[in-house]
C-alpha cells in the first residue's frame, strides 16, 4: 500500500511475538497508556500502564507458567514483546516493541454452562519501555534491548 493512501488500517490484522514463545497468538491487545510526568530536578519521566493480551484458551500453558514464575520468583522473567500490525496484503506496517515485560496479572473469563463463547485467557504485562516503528522498518527493526 502506498504511504500516500489515506485508508486507515483495520484492527484485526496483527500478530504478537514474545521472546522465547514459539507462537503467541492473541485475539485482542490493549495497548498501555504512556504518560510524560515531571521527575526530579525538572526532568521528565515516561510511565506506562499495562499491556494487556487476550487469547482463546488452549492446551498451551505458556502464559500461565510465565505469570506463575513471576508470582513465585524473586527475579521475574522479563521478555521483549512485539505487536505487529499488518496491511491487507499481510505486510508489516507498524511494530510496537515493549521491553522488559513481566506479568503482573492473569485471569480467565467466566465459565457458563449455557454459553457457547470461547474461554478467554488474559495476561497483563508491566512494561519497561515502548518503541514504535512505522513503514518498511517495521519488518526488520528489533525491539529495544533485544
C-alpha positions as CSV (number, residue, x, y, z in Angstrom):
1,X,0.0,0.0,0.0
2,X,1.3,3.4,-0.9
3,X,2.2,5.6,2.1
4,X,0.1,8.4,0.5
5,X,-3.2,6.5,0.7
6,X,-5.4,7.8,3.4
7,X,-7.2,4.5,4.1
8,X,-6.9,3.5,7.8
9,X,-5.7,0.1,8.7
10,X,-8.2,-2.3,10.3
11,X,-7.6,-3.5,13.8
12,X,-7.9,-7.3,13.0
13,X,-4.6,-8.0,11.2
14,X,-1.9,-8.3,13.8
15,X,0.4,-10.8,15.4
16,X,2.2,-10.9,18.7
17,X,5.8,-12.0,19.2
18,X,7.0,-12.8,22.7
19,X,10.7,-13.7,23.2
20,X,11.0,-17.4,23.9
21,X,7.5,-18.4,22.9
22,X,7.2,-20.2,19.5
23,X,3.7,-18.7,18.8
24,X,2.0,-16.2,20.8
25,X,-1.3,-15.7,19.1
26,X,-3.8,-13.2,20.5
27,X,-7.4,-12.2,19.8
28,X,-7.2,-8.7,21.5
29,X,-4.4,-6.3,22.5
30,X,-5.0,-3.4,24.8
31,X,-2.0,-1.0,24.5
32,X,-0.5,0.7,27.5
33,X,-1.2,4.3,28.1
34,X,2.1,6.2,28.0
35,X,2.4,9.5,30.0
36,X,5.2,12.0,30.5
37,X,5.3,13.1,34.1
38,X,7.5,15.5,36.0
39,X,10.6,13.9,37.6
40,X,13.2,15.1,40.0
41,X,15.2,18.3,39.1
42,X,12.9,19.3,36.2
43,X,13.4,16.1,34.4
44,X,10.6,14.2,32.7
45,X,9.8,10.6,33.1
46,X,7.6,8.3,31.0
47,X,5.3,6.0,32.8
48,X,3.4,3.1,31.2
49,X,0.2,1.4,32.0
50,X,-0.2,-2.3,31.5
51,X,0.0,-4.1,28.1
52,X,-3.0,-6.5,28.1
53,X,-3.0,-9.6,25.9
54,X,-6.1,-11.8,25.4
55,X,-6.4,-15.1,23.5
56,X,-8.7,-18.0,23.3
57,X,-7.6,-20.6,25.9
58,X,-5.9,-23.7,24.5
59,X,-3.9,-26.5,25.9
60,X,-0.8,-24.2,25.9
61,X,0.3,-23.4,29.5
62,X,2.9,-20.7,28.4
63,X,1.1,-17.6,29.6
64,X,0.1,-19.1,32.9
65,X,3.5,-20.5,33.5
66,X,5.2,-17.2,32.8
67,X,2.8,-15.4,35.2
68,X,3.3,-18.2,37.8
69,X,7.1,-17.8,37.6
70,X,6.7,-14.0,38.1
71,X,4.5,-14.6,41.1
72,X,6.8,-17.1,42.8
73,X,10.3,-15.8,41.8
74,X,12.3,-13.0,43.4
75,X,13.7,-12.3,40.0
76,X,10.9,-12.3,37.4
77,X,11.4,-13.5,33.8
78,X,11.4,-10.3,31.7
79,X,10.8,-10.6,27.9
80,X,10.5,-8.4,24.9
81,X,7.0,-8.3,23.3
82,X,6.3,-7.1,19.8
83,X,2.8,-6.3,18.4
84,X,2.9,-6.1,14.6
85,X,0.1,-4.5,12.6
86,X,-0.3,-5.8,9.0
87,X,-2.0,-4.4,6.0
88,X,-4.5,-6.1,3.7
89,X,-1.6,-8.0,1.9
90,X,-0.2,-9.1,5.3
91,X,2.8,-6.9,5.0
92,X,4.1,-5.4,8.3
93,X,3.3,-1.7,8.6
94,X,3.8,-0.8,12.3
95,X,5.7,-2.5,15.1
96,X,5.2,-1.7,18.8
97,X,8.0,-3.1,20.8
98,X,7.8,-3.4,24.6
99,X,10.9,-4.1,26.5
100,X,11.4,-5.8,29.9
101,X,7.8,-7.0,30.0
102,X,6.8,-9.0,33.1
103,X,3.4,-10.5,34.0
104,X,1.5,-8.5,36.6
105,X,-1.9,-10.1,36.2
106,X,-3.6,-13.2,34.9
107,X,-7.2,-14.2,34.5
108,X,-9.6,-16.5,32.6
109,X,-13.1,-15.5,31.5
110,X,-16.1,-17.0,33.4
111,X,-17.4,-20.5,32.6
112,X,-21.0,-20.7,31.6
113,X,-22.8,-24.0,31.1
114,X,-25.4,-22.3,28.9
115,X,-22.9,-20.3,26.8
116,X,-21.0,-21.0,23.6
117,X,-18.4,-18.3,23.7
118,X,-14.7,-19.1,23.7
119,X,-12.9,-19.2,27.0
120,X,-10.6,-16.2,27.1
121,X,-7.2,-16.1,28.8
122,X,-5.9,-12.7,29.8
123,X,-2.3,-11.8,30.6
124,X,-1.5,-8.3,31.9
125,X,2.1,-7.2,31.5
126,X,4.1,-4.4,33.2
127,X,6.4,-2.9,30.5
128,X,9.7,-1.2,31.0
129,X,9.7,0.8,27.7
130,X,7.9,1.2,24.4
131,X,9.2,1.9,20.9
132,X,7.2,2.2,17.7
133,X,8.4,1.7,14.1
134,X,6.4,2.6,11.1
135,X,6.6,1.5,7.4
136,X,9.3,-0.7,6.0
137,X,11.5,-0.7,9.1
138,X,8.6,-2.4,11.0
139,X,9.6,-5.6,9.3
140,X,13.2,-5.7,10.4
141,X,13.8,-3.5,13.4
142,X,14.3,-5.4,16.7
143,X,12.8,-4.4,20.0
144,X,15.0,-2.1,22.1
145,X,17.1,-4.1,24.5
146,X,16.8,-7.2,22.3
